[in-house]
Amino acid sequence: VQLQASGGGLVQPGGSLRLSCAASRSIRNDNDMGWYRQAPGKQRELVATITSGYSTNYGDSVKGRFTISRDNSKNTVYLQMNSLKPEDTAVYYCNGNWRYPTARAWGQGTLVTVSS
């Protein structure tokens, strides 16, 4: 399984970006998708996850600002990021977990830089 992340870039504080993650395998059933991020010198941390039943979970630092969504017809997961802060600067990684048959994959990462 391959995941292709895109949409990162440079944005000013208070701005918005939308990340996309396209999977090479169907994400329609028995699948959880998520976004994680890793800032320089820090551990990778949870940003958001979404199940095939559309249940979502967010890291405390992004609640109310970021929204994760999925389009099963396109095998794609999105992360809408609003009200961006400099501390959101990181490499963002897409993650996918499938249960039948079992598979797990990470995308290559996309860099988000929030700076004026």
N, C-alpha and C positions, 0 to 999 in steps of 0.2 A: 504494500500500500504506500502511495506517495501523497504528500500534502504540499501544496504550493501556496505560500503566503505572499501577499502583495499589499500595497497601499501605504507603506510607510513613507516618511519624508520629514521635512523641516516645517514646523508650524509655530506661530507666535503664541505666547500664553493667552489663554482664553479662546483659542481657535478649536477647530474640529478636524478630525480625520476619520476615514472609514477603512478598516483593514478587511481583507478578504482571504479566505483559505479554501482552496479548491482541492477536493479529494479525488483520487483515482478509483475509489471504490464507493458504491452506494452508501449513503449515510441515512437511508430512510428508516431502517429498523435496527433495534438492539445496538444502538450506537450512542456514545457520549462524545461531544466535541468541546474543546476548550482553548482558551488563550492564556498563556503565561508570559512573564517578562523577566528580563534580567538586566539590571543596571550595572555599570562598571563597578567592580569591587563588591558586589552584593550577590546574594543567592537568588536563584530563580524563584519567583513567587506567582501564586495564582492571581489571575486577573478575573476570569469569568469562565463558567462552564454551562453547557446546555445539553440536556438529555434528548433522546428521540421522542420523549413525551413532552418536550418543550419546557421542562422544569429548568430554572436557571439558578445560578449561585454566583455571587460576586465577592471579590476581595474587599475588605473594609475601605481601603483607600480610594476605590473607584465607584463605590455605590452612589447612585444618583447622578453620575456623570457618564458612565459607559453603559452601553446596551449590547448584549450578544443576541444574535438571531441566526436562523438557519433557513436555507431554501433547499429542501430535499430534492426538488426537481433538477437542481443544478449541482447537487452534491457540494454545496458551498456554505460555509459559515462566515458570518460577518461580525465585526466588532466596531460599533459606532462609538467614537470617543469625542465627547464634548467638554467644554470648559477645561481644556488641557492646561496642565501646570508643568513647570520645569522639572519637577520630581517625577513626572510621567516618562521622562526620557529614558529609553531602554531599547533593547532588542526584544521584539515581541515574537513569540513562538506559538504556532498552532499545534494542537495535539488532538489525536483521535483514538478512541478505544472502541473496538468491535467485539461482540461476545460470541457470535455464531457465524463462521468460525472465529476464534479468538485472533485478534490482531491489534497492534498498537503502533502508532507512527507519530513522528514529529516533523513539522515543516522546517524549512531552512532558516527561518527568522527574517524579520523585516525591521529595520531601524526606524524608530520614531524619536525625533529630536524636537524638544519644545524650548524655544529660545527666542529672545527678541534681538 
